[in-house]
Amino acid sequence: MAALLHAGGQSAAEMAEVAERLTEVAEHLELHAPTREQRLVDMWAGEGVTRHDPVTGPENAVAPPLALGGLPDGSIEGRVTLGLPYQGPPGCVHGGVSALLLDHTLGVANHWAGVSGMTGTLTLRYHRPTPLFEELVVRARQVSVDGRKIRTTGEIVAGGEVCVSAEGLFIDKHLPRPGRGAARD
């Protein structure tokens, strides 16, 4: 009977040794890491993207490689190619990942337009499956501001066809950043 092999052709005993070494490294890092409160302050220290943002954070291992930029017409656009970690149906992007990308991009479009806030409602329409391993264009634009209500639209496009479209209602409210002053209503 052949031995059961794991990742990289390793045996269970070899993988157990790797797991033990990784646990030692994780414990070492935890002992020497700043406090949770200090990490939150550090995370929000800049004015731009937070380092651990779940969509564009350069230090977040699961963040899709989406880089967004503002366009002269006031919209936001980014391009990304997603692989297997983002799969839902076979060969397609998980719908929740599409929602994550659009919620974030609509929020960035609001910031770019000058009035931003927190998501109140996000309505998505899935037009067709969003493919993995193809370049996706993610775009958004702020449509209107009425008092504290901010309306924004966006879409994910592959091969020139809309895969997912979004309409968002945002509320002009901001939570305090750790280490800074009070929230803005």
N, C-alpha and C positions, 0 to 999 in steps of 0.2 A: 504494500500500500504506500503510495507516494505521500510525502509530507505536505501539509497544507501551507502554502506560501502566501505572504501578505504583500503589501506595497513594496515595490522594488525587489521582489523575489525573496524577501526576508522571512525567516521562520518566526513562529509565535514567540519563541524565547528571545530572538534578536529584537523583535518589535517591543517586547516587554522591557528590555534593557534601554531601548531608545526612549520609551515612555517614562521610565524612571529618571533618565538624564534630563528630559524635558521638564519633569516635575521639579527637579532640583534647581534648574535654571529659573523656573517660574517663582519658586519660593524665594530664591535669592533676589530677584527683581522686586517682589512684593515687599521684602524687608527694607529695601533701599529706595523705594518709590516715595514721592511726596504724598502727603495726605490727600484724601479725596477732595477736600475743600480747596487745597492748593492746586490740584490738577484742574478743577473747574475754573478757578481764576485764570490759570495759565491758558486753558483752552479758549477762553473768551477774551484774551488780552488784546488781540488785534482788532482792526476795524473791518477786515474782509472776512473771508471764509475761515471758519474755525477748523483747526487742524484735524479734528476727529469727526467732522460733519459726515453723516451717513451717505451723502451723495457725492460731494466733491472734496472731502477731507483727505489731504495727502498722507495723513498718518492713520487712516482708517483702512484696514486690510480688506474690508468688504465693500468699500465705496467704489461704484462704477467709475471708470476713467473718463468722467464727463467734465469738460472744461467749457464754461459758459462765457459768452462775451456780449456786451451791449452793441447794438447796431444803430446807425444814425437815425433810422426811422422810429427809434424808441423801443424796439423789440429786443428780445434776448434770444440767442441761438447757440447751440452746442452740438457737437457731433461725438458719437460714441459707438463702439462695437462691443457688444456684450457676448460673453462666452458661457460655458456650462454652469458656473456658479449662479447664474441668473435665470436658469431654465425653469419653466413651469411645464406646459405641455411639451411633448417631444419636439425638439428643435426650435422652440419658441420661448420668448421672454415671459416670465411669470407676470400675471396681471398686477400683482402687488408691487412688483418692481417698476412697472410702467407708471403706476400711481405715485410711487415714491419720486421717480424722476420728474413727473409733471408737477406734483405739489411743490417740489423744491424750485423748479424752473419758473413757475408762476410767482413764487415768492421773490425770486431774484429779479424778475421783470418788474415787480412792484417797487423793489428797492431802486432799481435802475431808473424808474419813472419818478422817484422822489417821495412817494407815499407808500409805506408798507405796513404790514401788521401780521396778525395770526390768521391761519386758515379757519374760516367758519364753516364753509361747505365746499366740498370738492366733488363735482359731478363728472364722471368719466363715461365716454362712449367708446366701446371696443368695436372698431369697424372691421378689422381683420387681424389674424394672428401677427404678432410682432416677431420677426425672425431673429434668431441668434446668428452670430458670425457675419452679419451684414452691417454696414454703416447705417446708423440711425441719426436723423436730424431731430433734435428736440428744440422746440421754439415756443415762446410765449410773449404776450403783450398785455399791458394794462389797458383796459377798455374804458373804465370810468371810475370816478370817485364822487360819492354822494355822502357828505358828512364823514362818518367813520367807516362807511361801507365802500369797499374797493372791489371792483369786478375785473377779472383777468381771464384770458383764454389762452390755450396752448394746444400743442399737438406733438405727436411722435410720428415721423414719416420715414418709410423705408422704400427705396426704389421709386421715389416720386409719389407714392400712395400713402394716404393717411392710415395709420394703424390704430391710433388712439387719439381722441380729442378730449379736451378738458375745459370746464368752466369752473372758475373758483370765485367764491365770495370770501373776502378777507376783511377782518375788522382791525381798524387802526388802533392797536393796543400792543404794548411792548412790555415784556417781563424784565425785571432788573437783571443785568448781567452780574455774575458773581464778582465781588471785589469792586463794584461800582455803585452808583447811586440808585435812587428809587425808580420804579417802573413808570412809564408814561401811559396815561389812559387816552 
